[in-house]
Amino acid sequence: SLFFRSSVNRSVMLTVIIETKNSEEGLARTLGPLVSGAVNGLLREVIVHDWGSTDHTRRAGEQAGCTVIEGGSLSKGDWILFLEPGSRLSEGWIESIDRHTGLGQGPARFSRSRAGQPGFLSRMVKRETALADGLLITKKQALALSRDTNKRAEDLARGLSARRMHAEIV
């Protein structure tokens, strides 16, 4: 299994939630950089919330050791990191989350990597999502914002002000 509990003792435990629909390839790209968080002991679990995929998204998540769900679920971690399928966290993401959660600050997003930014025309045509930079939030805040169980993470993140972390996301 790709994700496991480490013997490292941490005061903050993180749950990553990735919402998917026919995102098999993107999911695989997103899961790779998370391995270091599992080995380090920061990452408690990865939940793949699937919205009716017809490809092999579900199987990809299960084979990586993720919990794959179709309905609502409670996370085990104190903090939740929402990511889009296909996004990749750059080196330093663990330290950035450690720093942010250690200070007990509110919601946060990663800084956008210049290397992964689309060209000018692509940015003009494609609408950016509220989760493009990820969203780190406490479980308590997430529960307060998502009273409706059918609410997607995108809806939760939209319009939410958040600090910028130094680590980058592609």
C-alpha positions in Angstrom: 0.0 0.0 0.0 1.3 3.4 -1.0 -0.1 5.2 2.1 0.5 4.0 5.6 0.8 5.3 9.1 4.3 6.2 10.1 5.7 5.6 13.6 6.6 9.3 13.7 4.6 11.1 16.5 3.1 14.3 15.3 0.6 16.6 17.0 -1.0 17.5 13.6 -2.4 14.8 11.4 -3.4 15.6 7.8 -6.1 14.2 5.6 -5.9 14.8 1.8 -9.2 14.8 -0.1 -9.2 14.6 -3.9 -12.5 14.9 -5.7 -12.5 13.0 -8.9 -14.6 12.2 -12.0 -12.9 10.3 -14.7 -9.5 11.5 -13.4 -7.4 8.3 -13.5 -4.3 9.9 -15.0 -4.5 13.1 -13.0 -5.1 11.2 -9.8 -1.9 9.2 -10.3 0.1 12.4 -10.9 -1.3 13.9 -7.6 -0.6 10.8 -5.5 3.1 10.5 -6.2 4.4 13.6 -4.3 2.2 12.6 -1.3 4.2 9.6 -0.5 6.8 11.7 1.3 4.1 13.0 3.6 3.1 9.5 4.5 6.6 8.4 5.2 7.3 11.5 7.2 4.2 10.9 9.4 2.3 14.0 8.5 -0.2 12.4 6.2 -2.8 10.3 8.0 -5.0 9.3 5.1 -5.9 10.1 1.5 -9.6 10.1 0.6 -10.6 9.9 -3.1 -14.2 11.3 -3.3 -15.4 10.0 -6.6 -18.4 11.6 -8.4 -19.3 8.7 -10.7 -16.2 7.9 -12.7 -16.6 5.5 -15.6 -12.8 5.1 -16.2 -10.4 3.4 -13.8 -10.1 6.3 -11.3 -11.6 4.2 -8.5 -9.3 1.3 -9.1 -6.2 3.7 -9.2 -7.1 5.1 -5.8 -7.8 1.8 -4.2 -4.5 0.3 -5.6 -2.6 3.2 -4.1 -4.1 2.5 -0.7 -6.5 5.5 -0.6 -10.0 5.3 0.8 -12.4 5.7 -2.1 -15.9 7.0 -1.3 -18.9 8.1 -3.2 -20.7 9.8 -0.4 -19.7 12.0 2.6 -17.1 10.8 5.0 -15.5 12.1 8.2 -11.7 12.6 7.9 -9.4 11.3 10.6 -7.0 14.2 10.4 -7.3 17.5 12.3 -6.4 19.4 9.1 -7.7 18.7 5.6 -5.9 19.4 2.3 -8.1 19.5 -0.7 -6.4 18.9 -4.0 -7.5 18.7 -7.6 -6.6 15.6 -9.6 -3.5 16.4 -11.7 -2.0 18.9 -9.3 1.4 18.2 -7.9 3.0 19.5 -4.7 6.6 20.7 -5.0 9.4 20.0 -2.7 9.0 21.7 0.7 5.2 21.1 1.0 5.6 19.2 4.2 7.6 21.9 6.0 5.2 24.6 4.7 2.2 22.7 6.2 4.0 22.0 9.4 4.8 25.7 9.8 1.3 26.8 9.0 -0.5 24.3 11.2 2.0 24.8 14.0 1.0 28.5 14.2 -2.7 27.4 14.2 -3.5 29.8 11.3 -6.7 29.6 9.3 -7.2 28.4 5.7 -4.1 28.4 3.4 -3.3 27.8 -0.3 0.0 26.9 -2.0 1.8 29.4 -4.2 1.5 28.7 -7.9 4.6 27.4 -9.6 5.7 29.4 -12.6 6.9 26.2 -14.3 3.4 24.7 -14.4 1.5 27.8 -15.5 -0.3 27.6 -18.9 0.4 30.2 -21.5 -1.4 33.6 -21.7 -4.1 32.5 -24.2 -4.9 29.3 -22.2 -5.3 31.4 -19.0 -7.7 33.7 -20.8 -9.9 30.9 -22.2 -9.8 28.4 -19.3 -11.6 29.3 -16.1 -9.5 28.7 -13.1 -11.0 26.6 -10.3 -11.1 27.6 -6.6 -8.9 24.5 -5.8 -6.2 25.3 -8.4 -3.8 26.2 -5.6 -5.1 23.5 -3.2 -6.9 24.4 0.1 -5.6 23.6 3.6 -8.3 24.0 6.3 -9.1 22.6 9.7 -11.6 19.8 9.9 -13.7 22.1 12.2 -13.8 24.9 9.6 -14.6 22.4 6.8 -17.5 21.0 8.7 -18.9 24.4 9.5 -18.7 25.4 5.8 -20.1 22.2 4.4 -23.4 21.6 6.1 -24.8 20.2 2.8 -23.3 16.7 2.2 -23.6 17.1 -1.6 -21.5 20.3 -1.5 -18.3 19.8 -3.5 -14.9 21.0 -2.3 -14.9 23.5 -5.1 -17.9 25.2 -3.6 -16.4 25.2 -0.1 -13.2 26.8 -1.5 -14.9 29.5 -3.6 -14.7 32.9 -2.0 -12.8 31.7 1.0 -9.9 34.0 1.9 -6.7 32.1 2.7 -3.0 32.8 3.4 -0.3 31.8 0.9 2.2 29.1 1.9 5.7 29.2 0.5 5.6 25.7 -1.0 4.5 25.5 -4.6 1.8 23.6 -6.5 2.0 22.7 -10.2 
